[in-house]
Amino acid sequence: MKIRGFRIELGEIEAVLNQHPSLRETKVITREDIPGNERLIAYIIPTYDQNYPLEISHKIRKYLKQQLPDYMIPAAFVVLESFPLTANGKIDYYNLPVPDFRNLESEGNLQPADSLELQLIKIWENILGIQPIGLSNNFFDLGGHSLLAVTLFAQINKIFGKNIPLTHLFQCPTIRQLANVLRQEGCSTLWSSLVPIQTKGSKPPFFYIHTASGGLIHSLNLLSKLDADQPVYSLQAQGLDGRSSPHTCIEDMASHYIQEIQSIQLHGPYLLGGWCAGGMIAYEMAQQLHAQGESVELLTIFDAYPLQMIPTDNTVLNPCCSIKTVSRTYSSIMDMIKRNRSYFGHLTFKQQIIAIWEKINRRIQDMIKDNLYQFYVKRNLPLPHALRNLAVRDAIVHAYRSYCPQVHPGKIIFFRAVDHMEEYARHMEKWEELATASVEIHDISGNHDSIMSEPHVSVLAQKLKDCLNR
C-alpha cells in the first residue's frame, strides 16, 4: 500500500503485532471513511478477555512505536472478540466495524470546562482530522507529529494571541493540560531549560541538546522512537520564554545545562547527545563534566561540525530556517530543493510539488521574519513577541561560530549524513584529532536536515538505541 507517499507493507505491521504476547490474532487494513483521508486501522483480538480496550490499545501503540516508523503506526486499534467471517470462513472485510475515535477518550473524561477548551478541541479536530477528540487524548497518540505541532501552535497564536514555546507540547500533550498553560499569563510556572520527554524506565537517562533554533520540535521524531524503558530529557535554550536573556557563548550554555541535568542525575556516568549546534554544546558539556571529575559514558553527535572548520554559511548551521538576503532567495530555494531530493524521493510527483511549495512558503516566511528582526535590532527597538525566538537563534549562532573546541579525552560517536560525506571528509580528520580515544562513525542516508525525517530517522533511531543499549 502507499499512504501519504510512504510504501507500507501491511503484512509487516501484522507480523510485529503478532509477536506481542497479549494478542491472539490481528489484521491491518486501510480505510477511507473520510474522503481523501486514508488511514491504517488495526483490528486486534487479545489472548484473554479484555474489559478495558482503551488500555490495551495504548499498550499496543506504545509497543509498535518501538518497532516501526511513525508512518506505519495505525491511526486506531479496534479490539474485537472475533473477526466477522464470510460463508466460506474468510474474514468479512465489509463487516469490520468502523473505528470509533471516541474510544480514544480515557475513562472519566469531562466535558469542556469553558470556551477555551472548546476552541482547542475544534483546532485539534481540524488539524488531526479526527472527530471527536477528548480532553485527555494525547496529541502524539492521535497521530500528531512535529509538522502538525507547528501548525497547531500557529493556530493557537492566531486565535488566542499567545506565542507559547512548542516544547510545552511535550509536557502538556492533552487539550486540558494545554488549556491550563494558556490560562497562565506567560506560562512562567512551566518554564525550564530541562524538558522531560520520557521519565519512566530503569536505564540511565539520555540528555539531548537543542539545535541552533533553541527548540526541540525538529528532534521529536528521533526522541519518540527510543525504547520505552529509556528515560529521555532534553535541553531547550534559555530565552525562549521571552523573559530571560539567551546565553551568548557555548561554555555558558554547557555550564547551565549541566546544572539542569544534575537536578535529575547528580553524578555520572552521563549519556549526552545533540544535533547540529546541540552536538557542539554536548561536546562542551562533556569537557566540563570531565573537568569536574565526572564520567561521560556516551557522547553522541549528530552531523555537527565546529563552524571554525567549515564555511560560515547559515545553510550548514540550520538549513531548516536560514536565508541571508532577499537577493539570494531563488538560489537558496533551489539549493534547498537539491539538498532535500532524497527526502522528497519517496513521495508521488503531486506530493513532491506540494512538499516543495510548502518548504518554499516556509522559507519566504522565515525570510520576512528575519528581515523584520534585523529592522528592530538595528534600530534598537523592543522586539515583538513573535520575533523573540530569532534573538535566541542569533545568540546561539554567534556562540556556535565563536566556539573553539579543545581536545576531549573520551570517545565520540558521530552520526554522519551521507549527503555531506564528501563535503566534510577532511573535517572528520579534525574530529579524530579532538577525540583522543576514538571516533565511531555511523553513516545515515540523507542530508543534514532530512536525517531527522522519515524514512532516515528510523534508521538513525535504531543506531542510537543500539549505542544506548551498549
ZAZA-96993 format. One record per residue (C-alpha): residue number from 1; x, y, z. Coordinates in steps of 0.02 Angstrom, whole numbers, plus 32768, in hexadecimal, padded with zeros to 4 digits. Example, Ala and Ser with C-alpha at 12.3 -4.5 7.8 and 13.67 -1.06 7.14 Angstrom:
<sites>
+-----+------+------+------+
! num !    X !    Y !    Z !
+-----+------+------+------+
!   1 ! 8267 ! 7F1F ! 8186 !
!   2 ! 82AC ! 7FCB ! 8165 !
+-----+------+------+------+
</sites>
This chain:
<sites>
+-----+------+------+------+
! num !    X !    Y !    Z !
+-----+------+------+------+
!   1 ! 8000 ! 8000 ! 8000 !
!   2 ! 8033 ! 80B6 ! 7FEE !
!   3 ! 7FF4 ! 8132 ! 8070 !
!   4 ! 802B ! 81E9 ! 8076 !
!   5 ! 80B7 ! 81BD ! 7FFD !
!   6 ! 80FF ! 812F ! 8067 !
!   7 ! 8101 ! 807D ! 8027 !
!   8 ! 80B9 ! 800F ! 80B0 !
!   9 ! 80B5 ! 7F52 ! 80BD !
!  10 ! 801A ! 7F26 ! 8122 !
!  11 ! 805C ! 7E78 ! 8144 !
!  12 ! 80F7 ! 7EC1 ! 8196 !
!  13 ! 808C ! 7F1F ! 8214 !
!  14 ! 8025 ! 7E83 ! 8236 !
!  15 ! 80C4 ! 7E1C ! 8250 !
!  16 ! 8100 ! 7E96 ! 82D5 !
!  17 ! 8055 ! 7E98 ! 8329 !
!  18 ! 804C ! 7DDB ! 832D !
!  19 ! 80EE ! 7DD6 ! 8390 !
!  20 ! 8099 ! 7E2E ! 8423 !
!  21 ! 8069 ! 7DB0 ! 84A9 !
!  22 ! 7FC3 ! 7E07 ! 84CE !
!  23 ! 7F80 ! 7DEE ! 841E !
!  24 ! 7F38 ! 7D4F ! 83D5 !
!  25 ! 7F0C ! 7D8C ! 8326 !
!  26 ! 7F1E ! 7E2F ! 82C5 !
!  27 ! 7EED ! 7E7C ! 8220 !
!  28 ! 7F27 ! 7F24 ! 81DA !
!  29 ! 7EC8 ! 7F79 ! 814D !
!  30 ! 7EB4 ! 8026 ! 8103 !
!  31 ! 7E11 ! 8086 ! 8110 !
!  32 ! 7DD6 ! 8128 ! 80C4 !
!  33 ! 7D3C ! 814E ! 812B !
!  34 ! 7D61 ! 8207 ! 8113 !
!  35 ! 7D78 ! 822B ! 8057 !
!  36 ! 7E2D ! 8253 ! 8030 !
!  37 ! 7E69 ! 821B ! 80DC !
!  38 ! 7EA7 ! 8167 ! 80CE !
!  39 ! 7EDE ! 811B ! 8174 !
!  40 ! 7F2C ! 807B ! 81B4 !
!  41 ! 7EB8 ! 801D ! 822B !
!  42 ! 7EEB ! 7F88 ! 8295 !
!  43 ! 7E67 ! 7F09 ! 82CB !
!  44 ! 7EAA ! 7EA4 ! 835E !
!  45 ! 7E6C ! 7E0E ! 83C1 !
!  46 ! 7EBC ! 7E00 ! 846F !
!  47 ! 7EF6 ! 7D59 ! 84B4 !
!  48 ! 7E81 ! 7D71 ! 8548 !
!  49 ! 7DDE ! 7DC9 ! 8571 !
!  50 ! 7E02 ! 7E82 ! 856B !
!  51 ! 7D8F ! 7EF1 ! 85D1 !
!  52 ! 7DF3 ! 7F8E ! 85AE !
!  53 ! 7E0D ! 7F9E ! 84F1 !
!  54 ! 7E53 ! 804D ! 8505 !
!  55 ! 7EE1 ! 8010 ! 8574 !
!  56 ! 7F16 ! 7F86 ! 84FE !
!  57 ! 7F0D ! 7FFE ! 846B !
!  58 ! 7F86 ! 8075 ! 84C2 !
!  59 ! 7FF5 ! 7FE3 ! 84F2 !
!  60 ! 7FFE ! 7FA0 ! 843F !
!  61 ! 801A ! 804F ! 83F5 !
!  62 ! 80AC ! 806B ! 8469 !
!  63 ! 80F2 ! 7FC0 ! 843B !
!  64 ! 80E7 ! 7FE4 ! 8380 !
!  65 ! 813E ! 808C ! 8394 !
!  66 ! 81D9 ! 802F ! 83CE !
!  67 ! 81D3 ! 7FBA ! 8338 !
!  68 ! 8196 ! 801D ! 82A2 !
!  69 ! 81A7 ! 80CC ! 8257 !
!  70 ! 811B ! 8147 ! 827A !
!  71 ! 80CE ! 8139 ! 81CD !
!  72 ! 80AC ! 807F ! 81ED !
!  73 ! 8051 ! 809A ! 8293 !
!  74 ! 7F94 ! 807E ! 827E !
!  75 ! 7F25 ! 8114 ! 82A0 !
!  76 ! 7EAF ! 80A9 ! 8308 !
!  77 ! 7EAB ! 7FFE ! 835D !
!  78 ! 7E04 ! 7FA5 ! 8361 !
!  79 ! 7DF7 ! 7F1A ! 83E3 !
!  80 ! 7D87 ! 7E89 ! 83AE !
!  81 ! 7D52 ! 7DE4 ! 83FA !
!  82 ! 7D59 ! 7D94 ! 834E !
!  83 ! 7D60 ! 7DC6 ! 8297 !
!  84 ! 7CC0 ! 7DC8 ! 8230 !
!  85 ! 7CC9 ! 7D3A ! 81B0 !
!  86 ! 7C7E ! 7D19 ! 8106 !
!  87 ! 7C1F ! 7C79 ! 80DB !
!  88 ! 7CC1 ! 7C25 ! 80A5 !
!  89 ! 7D1A ! 7C50 ! 8149 !
!  90 ! 7D84 ! 7CE4 ! 810F !
!  91 ! 7D8B ! 7D8E ! 8163 !
!  92 ! 7CF8 ! 7DF9 ! 812D !
!  93 ! 7D4F ! 7E9F ! 8112 !
!  94 ! 7CAE ! 7EFA ! 80E8 !
!  95 ! 7C68 ! 7ED4 ! 8195 !
!  96 ! 7D00 ! 7F07 ! 81F9 !
!  97 ! 7CC2 ! 7F92 ! 826D !
!  98 ! 7CE8 ! 8047 ! 8245 !
!  99 ! 7D68 ! 808A ! 82C3 !
! 100 ! 7D17 ! 80F5 ! 8348 !
! 101 ! 7D96 ! 8179 ! 8375 !
! 102 ! 7D2D ! 81A3 ! 840C !
! 103 ! 7D79 ! 8105 ! 8458 !
! 104 ! 7E1C ! 8164 ! 845F !
! 105 ! 7DD7 ! 81C9 ! 84F0 !
! 106 ! 7E0F ! 8190 ! 859B !
! 107 ! 7D94 ! 815C ! 8620 !
! 108 ! 7D44 ! 81E7 ! 8681 !
! 109 ! 7D6D ! 8269 ! 85FB !
! 110 ! 7D0D ! 8309 ! 861D !
! 111 ! 7CB3 ! 8382 ! 85AC !
! 112 ! 7D0C ! 8424 ! 857A !
! 113 ! 7D15 ! 8496 ! 8612 !
! 114 ! 7D0F ! 8537 ! 85AD !
! 115 ! 7D19 ! 8583 ! 84FF !
! 116 ! 7DD8 ! 8575 ! 8501 !
! 117 ! 7DD3 ! 84B7 ! 850B !
! 118 ! 7D47 ! 84B1 ! 848B !
! 119 ! 7DAD ! 8519 ! 8410 !
! 120 ! 7E46 ! 84AB ! 842C !
! 121 ! 7DDD ! 8411 ! 8406 !
! 122 ! 7DA5 ! 845C ! 8361 !
! 123 ! 7E59 ! 848B ! 8334 !
! 124 ! 7E98 ! 83DB ! 835A !
! 125 ! 7E09 ! 8389 ! 82F9 !
! 126 ! 7E2D ! 83F6 ! 8262 !
! 127 ! 7EEA ! 83D8 ! 8263 !
! 128 ! 7EE6 ! 831E ! 828D !
! 129 ! 7E4C ! 82F4 ! 8226 !
! 130 ! 7E00 ! 8292 ! 82B7 !
! 131 ! 7D56 ! 82B1 ! 8305 !
! 132 ! 7D2E ! 82B3 ! 8392 !
! 133 ! 7DC9 ! 82CD ! 83FD !
! 134 ! 7DC5 ! 82C0 ! 84BA !
! 135 ! 7E15 ! 8337 ! 8535 !
! 136 ! 7E90 ! 82B4 ! 8571 !
! 137 ! 7EC7 ! 8270 ! 84C8 !
! 138 ! 7F82 ! 8279 ! 84A8 !
! 139 ! 7FAE ! 82E1 ! 840D !
! 140 ! 8036 ! 8267 ! 83D6 !
! 141 ! 7FCC ! 81CB ! 83F5 !
! 142 ! 7F4A ! 8216 ! 837F !
! 143 ! 7FCA ! 8219 ! 82F3 !
! 144 ! 8012 ! 82C6 ! 8314 !
! 145 ! 80C5 ! 82E7 ! 82E0 !
! 146 ! 813F ! 8378 ! 82D9 !
! 147 ! 80F9 ! 83CC ! 823D !
! 148 ! 8047 ! 83C0 ! 827E !
! 149 ! 8084 ! 8406 ! 8325 !
! 150 ! 80C8 ! 849F ! 82CB !
! 151 ! 801F ! 84B6 ! 8275 !
! 152 ! 7FC5 ! 849E ! 831B !
! 153 ! 8028 ! 8524 ! 8375 !
! 154 ! 8018 ! 859B ! 82E1 !
! 155 ! 7F5B ! 858B ! 82F0 !
! 156 ! 7F64 ! 85A6 ! 83AC !
! 157 ! 7FCA ! 8644 ! 8391 !
! 158 ! 7F50 ! 8681 ! 830C !
! 159 ! 7EB2 ! 8661 ! 8371 !
! 160 ! 7EEB ! 8684 ! 8424 !
! 161 ! 7F7B ! 86FC ! 8402 !
! 162 ! 7FF3 ! 8694 ! 846C !
! 163 ! 8099 ! 865A ! 8423 !
! 164 ! 80C7 ! 85D2 ! 849E !
! 165 ! 8162 ! 8564 ! 8485 !
! 166 ! 8145 ! 84C4 ! 8423 !
! 167 ! 819D ! 8462 ! 84AB !
! 168 ! 8104 ! 8478 ! 851B !
! 169 ! 80B1 ! 83F3 ! 84AF !
! 170 ! 812A ! 8371 ! 84F4 !
! 171 ! 80F7 ! 839C ! 85A5 !
! 172 ! 8040 ! 83BF ! 857E !
! 173 ! 800A ! 834B ! 84EF !
! 174 ! 7F4F ! 834F ! 8517 !
! 175 ! 7ECC ! 83D5 ! 84FA !
! 176 ! 7EA8 ! 83EA ! 85B3 !
! 177 ! 7F61 ! 83FE ! 85DE !
! 178 ! 7F7E ! 8476 ! 854D !
! 179 ! 7EE6 ! 84DC ! 8580 !
! 180 ! 7F30 ! 84EF ! 862E !
! 181 ! 7FD1 ! 8530 ! 85DF !
! 182 ! 7F72 ! 85B1 ! 857A !
! 183 ! 7F14 ! 85EA ! 8616 !
! 184 ! 7FB8 ! 8613 ! 866C !
! 185 ! 7FF9 ! 86BE ! 863A !
! 186 ! 809C ! 869F ! 85DE !
! 187 ! 80A3 ! 85E9 ! 861A !
! 188 ! 8132 ! 8619 ! 868D !
! 189 ! 8112 ! 8590 ! 870B !
! 190 ! 8138 ! 850B ! 8689 !
! 191 ! 81D7 ! 8553 ! 8641 !
! 192 ! 827A ! 84F3 ! 8654 !
! 193 ! 830C ! 84CB ! 85E3 !
! 194 ! 82F6 ! 8414 ! 8615 !
! 195 ! 8264 ! 83C2 ! 85B9 !
! 196 ! 822F ! 8311 ! 85EA !
! 197 ! 8207 ! 82A9 ! 8551 !
! 198 ! 81FF ! 81FC ! 85A1 !
! 199 ! 8213 ! 81F3 ! 865D !
! 200 ! 81F1 ! 813A ! 867B !
! 201 ! 826F ! 80AE ! 8667 !
! 202 ! 82FB ! 8056 ! 86C2 !
! 203 ! 8389 ! 808B ! 864F !
! 204 ! 83FB ! 8121 ! 866C !
! 205 ! 83AC ! 81C0 ! 8621 !
! 206 ! 83DE ! 8200 ! 8576 !
! 207 ! 83F1 ! 82BE ! 856C !
! 208 ! 83D5 ! 830C ! 84C1 !
! 209 ! 8406 ! 83C0 ! 8496 !
! 210 ! 83A2 ! 8438 ! 8427 !
! 211 ! 83D4 ! 8472 ! 8378 !
! 212 ! 8401 ! 8522 ! 833E !
! 213 ! 834A ! 8555 ! 8349 !
! 214 ! 8350 ! 8538 ! 8404 !
! 215 ! 82B9 ! 84C5 ! 8401 !
! 216 ! 829A ! 840B ! 83F6 !
! 217 ! 8209 ! 83F4 ! 837E !
! 218 ! 8275 ! 83BE ! 82EB !
! 219 ! 82C0 ! 8332 ! 8355 !
! 220 ! 821A ! 82E9 ! 838E !
! 221 ! 821A ! 8261 ! 8308 !
! 222 ! 82BF ! 821E ! 834A !
! 223 ! 829D ! 8229 ! 8405 !
! 224 ! 81F0 ! 81DB ! 83F9 !
! 225 ! 823B ! 813C ! 83AF !
! 226 ! 82AD ! 810F ! 8440 !
! 227 ! 8285 ! 807A ! 84AF !
! 228 ! 81F5 ! 808A ! 852B !
! 229 ! 8270 ! 805A ! 85B4 !
! 230 ! 82E6 ! 80E9 ! 8584 !
! 231 ! 82D0 ! 818C ! 85E7 !
! 232 ! 82EC ! 8221 ! 8575 !
! 233 ! 8301 ! 82D8 ! 85A4 !
! 234 ! 8321 ! 8368 ! 852D !
! 235 ! 836D ! 8413 ! 8546 !
! 236 ! 8320 ! 84AD ! 84F5 !
! 237 ! 8374 ! 8556 ! 84E8 !
! 238 ! 8363 ! 85DB ! 856C !
! 239 ! 8303 ! 8671 ! 852A !
! 240 ! 827A ! 8616 ! 84CC !
! 241 ! 8200 ! 864C ! 8554 !
! 242 ! 821B ! 8702 ! 8523 !
! 243 ! 824F ! 872F ! 85D5 !
! 244 ! 8302 ! 86F4 ! 85F0 !
! 245 ! 8395 ! 8727 ! 8584 !
! 246 ! 83E0 ! 86A2 ! 8512 !
! 247 ! 8490 ! 8664 ! 8530 !
! 248 ! 850F ! 86A8 ! 84B5 !
! 249 ! 859B ! 8627 ! 84C5 !
! 250 ! 85A0 ! 856A ! 84BE !
! 251 ! 85FD ! 855C ! 8563 !
! 252 ! 8573 ! 85B8 ! 85C1 !
! 253 ! 84EC ! 854D ! 8570 !
! 254 ! 8549 ! 84AE ! 859F !
! 255 ! 8560 ! 84E7 ! 8653 !
! 256 ! 84A8 ! 8513 ! 8664 !
! 257 ! 846F ! 846E ! 8618 !
! 258 ! 84E1 ! 840B ! 868A !
! 259 ! 848B ! 845B ! 8720 !
! 260 ! 83E4 ! 842A ! 86D4 !
! 261 ! 840E ! 8374 ! 86B2 !
! 262 ! 845D ! 8360 ! 875E !
! 263 ! 83B3 ! 8385 ! 87A9 !
! 264 ! 8381 ! 82DE ! 875C !
! 265 ! 8426 ! 8280 ! 8765 !
! 266 ! 84A2 ! 82C3 ! 87E4 !
! 267 ! 8537 ! 825C ! 87AC !
! 268 ! 856F ! 81FF ! 8711 !
! 269 ! 8586 ! 819D ! 86A9 !
! 270 ! 8523 ! 8212 ! 8635 !
! 271 ! 84D5 ! 81F1 ! 858B !
! 272 ! 84D6 ! 828C ! 851B !
! 273 ! 84A8 ! 82B6 ! 8469 !
! 274 ! 847A ! 8343 ! 83F4 !
! 275 ! 8459 ! 836E ! 833E !
! 276 ! 84AA ! 8401 ! 82E2 !
! 277 ! 84D5 ! 8488 ! 8361 !
! 278 ! 8495 ! 8414 ! 83E9 !
! 279 ! 8520 ! 839C ! 83BF !
! 280 ! 85A3 ! 841F ! 83E5 !
! 281 ! 854B ! 844F ! 8488 !
! 282 ! 8547 ! 8397 ! 84BB !
! 283 ! 8602 ! 838F ! 8492 !
! 284 ! 8626 ! 8423 ! 8505 !
! 285 ! 85B9 ! 83D7 ! 858E !
! 286 ! 8622 ! 8339 ! 8584 !
! 287 ! 86BF ! 83A4 ! 8596 !
! 288 ! 867E ! 83FE ! 8630 !
! 289 ! 863D ! 835F ! 8681 !
! 290 ! 86E7 ! 830D ! 8668 !
! 291 ! 8738 ! 83A5 ! 86BC !
! 292 ! 86C2 ! 838A ! 8750 !
! 293 ! 86FF ! 82D6 ! 875F !
! 294 ! 865D ! 828E ! 8717 !
! 295 ! 8659 ! 8209 ! 8690 !
! 296 ! 85FC ! 8215 ! 85EB !
! 297 ! 85D6 ! 8165 ! 85B0 !
! 298 ! 8583 ! 8199 ! 850D !
! 299 ! 859D ! 8235 ! 84A3 !
! 300 ! 8537 ! 822F ! 8402 !
! 301 ! 8546 ! 82BA ! 8380 !
! 302 ! 84CC ! 82C2 ! 82F0 !
! 303 ! 851B ! 8310 ! 8256 !
! 304 ! 856A ! 83A5 ! 82AF !
! 305 ! 860A ! 83FF ! 8281 !
! 306 ! 8660 ! 8492 ! 82D6 !
! 307 ! 863E ! 8528 ! 8267 !
! 308 ! 86F4 ! 855B ! 8272 !
! 309 ! 8718 ! 84C0 ! 820A !
! 310 ! 8693 ! 84D9 ! 8182 !
! 311 ! 8652 ! 8568 ! 8114 !
! 312 ! 85EA ! 85E4 ! 8179 !
! 313 ! 854B ! 85C9 ! 8115 !
! 314 ! 84A9 ! 85C5 ! 817A !
! 315 ! 8469 ! 8535 ! 810F !
! 316 ! 84EC ! 84C6 ! 8160 !
! 317 ! 84BA ! 84FD ! 820E !
! 318 ! 8401 ! 84E8 ! 81FA !
! 319 ! 83BA ! 84CB ! 814C !
! 320 ! 830A ! 84C7 ! 8195 !
! 321 ! 82FB ! 8581 ! 81B3 !
! 322 ! 8387 ! 85EB ! 816C !
! 323 ! 8389 ! 866A ! 80DF !
! 324 ! 840B ! 86F1 ! 80D1 !
! 325 ! 83C2 ! 8775 ! 805E !
! 326 ! 832F ! 8792 ! 7FEC !
! 327 ! 839F ! 8790 ! 7F53 !
! 328 ! 83D3 ! 86DC ! 7F7A !
! 329 ! 8322 ! 869A ! 7F91 !
! 330 ! 8316 ! 8640 ! 7EEB !
! 331 ! 83C1 ! 85ED ! 7EF3 !
! 332 ! 83A5 ! 85C0 ! 7FA9 !
! 333 ! 8300 ! 856B ! 7F7E !
! 334 ! 834F ! 850A ! 7EEF !
! 335 ! 83DD ! 84D2 ! 7F60 !
! 336 ! 835D ! 849E ! 7FE2 !
! 337 ! 8300 ! 8433 ! 7F62 !
! 338 ! 83A2 ! 83DF ! 7F2B !
! 339 ! 83D4 ! 83BE ! 7FDF !
! 340 ! 832A ! 8371 ! 8004 !
! 341 ! 8320 ! 8306 ! 7F68 !
! 342 ! 8338 ! 8268 ! 7FCD !
! 343 ! 82B0 ! 82A1 ! 8046 !
! 344 ! 8232 ! 82BF ! 7FB9 !
! 345 ! 8262 ! 821F ! 7F5B !
! 346 ! 81E1 ! 81AE ! 7FB0 !
! 347 ! 814F ! 8222 ! 7F85 !
! 348 ! 80E1 ! 821F ! 7EEB !
! 349 ! 80FA ! 82AB ! 7E6C !
! 350 ! 8062 ! 830A ! 7EAB !
! 351 ! 809B ! 82F9 ! 7F5F !
! 352 ! 814A ! 8332 ! 7F2E !
! 353 ! 8101 ! 83D1 ! 7EE2 !
! 354 ! 809A ! 83F1 ! 7F80 !
! 355 ! 812D ! 83CD ! 7FF3 !
! 356 ! 81A2 ! 843D ! 7F8F !
! 357 ! 8122 ! 84C9 ! 7F8D !
! 358 ! 8109 ! 84BC ! 8049 !
! 359 ! 81C5 ! 84C6 ! 8064 !
! 360 ! 81D1 ! 855C ! 7FF1 !
! 361 ! 8142 ! 85B0 ! 804D !
! 362 ! 8194 ! 8590 ! 80F6 !
! 363 ! 823A ! 85D0 ! 80B2 !
! 364 ! 81E9 ! 8673 ! 8076 !
! 365 ! 8191 ! 8689 ! 811F !
! 366 ! 8237 ! 866C ! 8178 !
! 367 ! 828A ! 86EC ! 8107 !
! 368 ! 8204 ! 876E ! 812E !
! 369 ! 8213 ! 874E ! 81EA !
! 370 ! 82D0 ! 8756 ! 81E0 !
! 371 ! 82CD ! 87FD ! 8188 !
! 372 ! 824E ! 8842 ! 8204 !
! 373 ! 82BD ! 8806 ! 8291 !
! 374 ! 8354 ! 885F ! 8246 !
! 375 ! 82EB ! 88FE ! 8234 !
! 376 ! 82C1 ! 88FE ! 82EE !
! 377 ! 8371 ! 88D2 ! 8326 !
! 378 ! 83C8 ! 8957 ! 82BD !
! 379 ! 8354 ! 89DD ! 8303 !
! 380 ! 8361 ! 899B ! 83B5 !
! 381 ! 82A4 ! 8987 ! 83BF !
! 382 ! 824F ! 890F ! 8439 !
! 383 ! 822E ! 8869 ! 83E3 !
! 384 ! 817B ! 882F ! 83C6 !
! 385 ! 8157 ! 8788 ! 841A !
! 386 ! 8152 ! 872D ! 8372 !
! 387 ! 8207 ! 875E ! 834D !
! 388 ! 8256 ! 8733 ! 83F5 !
! 389 ! 8283 ! 8683 ! 83BC !
! 390 ! 82F2 ! 86D0 ! 8336 !
! 391 ! 8355 ! 8728 ! 83BE !
! 392 ! 8374 ! 867F ! 840E !
! 393 ! 83A7 ! 8637 ! 8366 !
! 394 ! 8420 ! 86C5 ! 8345 !
! 395 ! 846F ! 86AF ! 83F0 !
! 396 ! 8489 ! 85F5 ! 83D1 !
! 397 ! 84CE ! 8615 ! 8322 !
! 398 ! 8549 ! 8694 ! 8368 !
! 399 ! 857E ! 861C ! 83F2 !
! 400 ! 858F ! 858C ! 8377 !
! 401 ! 85FE ! 85F1 ! 8301 !
! 402 ! 866C ! 862E ! 838F !
! 403 ! 8685 ! 8587 ! 83E4 !
! 404 ! 8732 ! 853A ! 83DD !
! 405 ! 872A ! 8483 ! 8416 !
! 406 ! 87B7 ! 843B ! 847E !
! 407 ! 87F7 ! 8389 ! 847C !
! 408 ! 877D ! 830D ! 84CA !
! 409 ! 87C7 ! 827B ! 852D !
! 410 ! 8737 ! 8206 ! 8504 !
! 411 ! 86E2 ! 81B2 ! 8472 !
! 412 ! 8668 ! 8204 ! 83F8 !
! 413 ! 85DD ! 81A9 ! 839B !
! 414 ! 85BD ! 820E ! 82FD !
! 415 ! 8523 ! 81FA ! 8290 !
! 416 ! 8550 ! 823E ! 81E4 !
! 417 ! 84D5 ! 826F ! 815B !
! 418 ! 850B ! 8212 ! 80BE !
! 419 ! 84E1 ! 82A4 ! 804B !
! 420 ! 8566 ! 830C ! 80A6 !
! 421 ! 85E9 ! 8283 ! 80AB !
! 422 ! 8657 ! 82C4 ! 801E !
! 423 ! 863F ! 837B ! 804C !
! 424 ! 8678 ! 8363 ! 80FF !
! 425 ! 86F1 ! 82D1 ! 80EC !
! 426 ! 8788 ! 8335 ! 8124 !
! 427 ! 872D ! 8374 ! 81BE !
! 428 ! 8718 ! 82C2 ! 81FE !
! 429 ! 87D5 ! 82BE ! 820C !
! 430 ! 87C7 ! 8355 ! 827F !
! 431 ! 8746 ! 82FB ! 82EA !
! 432 ! 87BE ! 8269 ! 82FA !
! 433 ! 8842 ! 82E2 ! 8338 !
! 434 ! 87C9 ! 832C ! 83B8 !
! 435 ! 8790 ! 8283 ! 83FD !
! 436 ! 882E ! 8233 ! 8440 !
! 437 ! 87D8 ! 818D ! 8464 !
! 438 ! 8780 ! 816F ! 83BD !
! 439 ! 86F4 ! 81A7 ! 834A !
! 440 ! 8671 ! 8123 ! 831F !
! 441 ! 861B ! 8157 ! 827D !
! 442 ! 856E ! 8121 ! 8247 !
! 443 ! 8534 ! 8157 ! 819A !
! 444 ! 847C ! 8189 ! 8188 !
! 445 ! 842B ! 819E ! 80DD !
! 446 ! 83EA ! 824E ! 80BC !
! 447 ! 842D ! 82FC ! 80DA !
! 448 ! 8447 ! 8364 ! 8176 !
! 449 ! 838F ! 8391 ! 817D !
! 450 ! 8338 ! 82F4 ! 813D !
! 451 ! 838D ! 8278 ! 81B4 !
! 452 ! 830B ! 82AF ! 8234 !
! 453 ! 827A ! 8285 ! 81BF !
! 454 ! 8234 ! 81E2 ! 817F !
! 455 ! 8270 ! 816E ! 813F !
! 456 ! 8322 ! 819A ! 8178 !
! 457 ! 82F7 ! 81C1 ! 822E !
! 458 ! 82BE ! 810E ! 824E !
! 459 ! 836B ! 80CF ! 821E !
! 460 ! 83BB ! 8156 ! 8289 !
! 461 ! 834D ! 812A ! 831E !
! 462 ! 8379 ! 8072 ! 8312 !
! 463 ! 8433 ! 8097 ! 830E !
! 464 ! 8421 ! 810C ! 83A2 !
! 465 ! 83C0 ! 8088 ! 8403 !
! 466 ! 844A ! 800A ! 83E0 !
! 467 ! 84CB ! 8085 ! 8425 !
! 468 ! 8462 ! 80A9 ! 84C0 !
! 469 ! 8447 ! 7FEF ! 84E0 !
! 470 ! 8501 ! 7FD0 ! 84D4 !
+-----+------+------+------+
</sites>
